[in-house]
Amino acid sequence: MAKDYIPRTDAEFNEWFNRFCDNLPAIAAAVGLPQNFVDDVIGARIGWNTSYPASQQAQIQAESAVESKNWSRADAQEKARTAVNLLQAIPQLLDSQRELLSITIPDTTPTPISPEYVMELPPPNLILDLQTGQITIHFGVNPANEKENAKPENIGGAKIWYRVGEGQWMWAGDDTNSPYRHNIDLSTCGALEYRAQWFDKKMRVGLFSQVAKATVS
């Protein structure tokens, strides 16, 4: 398929069409093309040379208008948010006034915690630290760094369980914040194992963690 000689973009067409019109009358006269065809093209040139610059100017103005609109909206939003933040901090502000302003009305009804929520959470991780007369159990999402070891949302704490050797699992205690310190006579224990599970604010318990082992020599 032959390539179209008429350029696709308006800028390229403008250059091509005006060059075409400049050369058409002389060539048409030389080869015998009827004048009415030449007149039609020249008439079309007048319309094009009027509408094309107007279109370019309108596009420039439209882009400028959009840019100005975007800037104005960003400025308006920033100032409105500042005012809303200040208003929301005023205790005397009524919900009816918030409604008139169409801003957020605080939800004073706590969202109920799903009974399945704690069971869907990954169990806490455990790191043990053996000391004289006690074992410190670091538990949580990131027990290696207590500064970045916040409990999951809506979780009250963890239940800590232990057993000696292959004995029965026993409850060591509950703790709302890591670490938990288990006071035990280590000299009589030998091998100790620990596991933990989250509990929510209604004391519903979650999955058990992996077992962490401590060997007391």
N, C-alpha and C positions, 0 to 999 in steps of 0.2 A: 504494500500500500504506500503510495507516494506521500511524502511529507507535505503538509499544508504550508503554503508559502505565507499565509497570513499569521503573524505572531499571536500568541495566546494572551500575553499580558497586555493590559491597557497601555502601559508606558511604551512597550515595544511596538504595539499597534499604532500608537500616535506618531511615532517616528517614521514607521513604514508608510502610513497612509498619507502623511503630508509630503513625503518624498515622492510617492506615487502620483499625487495630485499635481505637484510641481512639474513633473515630466510628462504627464498624460496629454495635455493639449498639443504639444509639438509633435509627439509621436503619433497621436491620433490623426493629425492633419497630414503627416507624412505617409501614413499607410492607408488613409481613406476611411477611418472609423467615423460613423455619422456623429455630428456635433451634439445631437440630443443625448447620446450616451455620456459624452464628456460633461454636458451641463448637469446631468443627474448626479454624477460623481462630485462635481464641484459644489453642488447644492448640499450634498450630504456632508461635505467637508465643513461647510459653514455651521451646520448643526453640531457636528462633532467638536469643532474648535470652540464652541460655546459651552457645551455640556460637560466636556472632559475637565477643563480647569475648574468649573463650578463644582463638579463632583469631588475633585481633589481638595478644594477648599472646605467643602462640607465634611469630608472625612477627617481633615485636620481639626476642624471645629468640634466634631463629634468625639474624637479621641481626647481632645482637651477637656470637653465637658464631662466625659466619663472619669478622667483622672481627677478633675475637680470634685466630682460627686463622691468618688471613693475617699478622697482626703477628708471631705466634709463629714462623711459618715463616720470615719475612724475618729475624728475629733469629737463629734457629737457623742459617740458611744463611750469614749473614754471619760468625758465630762459627766455623762449620765451615770456611769458605773461609780465614779467617785462620789457623786451625790447620793446614790442608793446605798453605798457602803456606809456613809456617814449617817443616813437616815436609819438603816437597820440597826445601828448601834445605839439608837436613842430608845430607852425603855418606854417612853410615852407614845411611841408610834403604834397606832391601832391597825388591826387587820383590815378594817374597812377602808382606812387610808391607803394601805398597801394595795387593796383591790382597785381603788380609784387610780392609782399610779401604775397598775398592771405589773407589779413586781412580786417577787417570791414571798408567799405567806408561809412562815415556818410551820412545819408539821409537828404538832404537840402530842400526837398519838404515836407512841413507839411502835415500830413495825415488829410484829411477833416473829420470834426466831423459829424457824422450821425445826421440828423434832429430828429431822434427818440431817440437819446442818452439821452437827458435830461428827456424825458418822461419815460424812463425805469429805472431811478434812484429812489430809495426810497426818499421821501421828507425829508426835514430837521426836526430834533426834536427841540422843543422849551422849554426853561425854562425862566420864568419871574421873574424879581427882581424889586419890587416896592420901589421907592425912592421919596423924596420930589420933586414934580414938574415934574417927568418923570418916565417912566417905561423902564427898560433895558431888551431887548429881546436877550437872548443868543440862537443862532440858529446853527445848524450843525449836524454832525454825532455824536459828543460827547459834547453837550453844557455844561455839568456839569464840564468839564475840558478843558478850552480854550487852554491849552498847547498841548493837544492831539485832537484838533478839526479842523484839516485841511479840506479844501473844497475837494470834489471829483475832480478827474482829469477832466480838460477841463470845469470846472464850474467857471463862473465869479463872482457869488454872489447869494444873495437871495432877493426876493421882499417880503416886509413885509406888511401885511394887518391887519386892525383892524375894530371893530365895537363896538358901545356903546349899551349895552343891546341887544335887538333883532333887532336893526336897520340895515341899509344897510352897507355892507362891503365897506371900504374905503382904499385907498392906503396910507400907512404911509411913505414909502420910500424904496429905494434900498440900499443895503450895500454889499460891496465886502468882508468884514471880520466881523465876530461876535466879540462883540455884537453890536446890533443896539439900540440906545437910542432914545426913543420916548418922546418928550416934549409935555405934555398935561396937561390941568387943571384938575387934578384928583378930585377936590372938586365938579365938575359938572357931573362927569361920573357915579359913582356908580359901575356898572358891566361892565368890558371890556373883549373883546375876541380878540385873535390874531391868525393869521395863516401865513404861509410863503410858498414860492415855489422857487426852484432853477431856475436860468437862466444861459444859457451857454454864451460863448464869442460872440455869434451872437444874444444875447438877446432873444433866444427862451426859453420859460418857461416850467417848469415841473409841476408835480402834487402838489396839496395843501397838507400841513401838517395837522395833527390833530389840533384841536382848543385847545389853551391854555387860561385859564380863569384867570382873576384878579379881585377881588372884593375890591373896594376902600371904606372904611368906613369913 
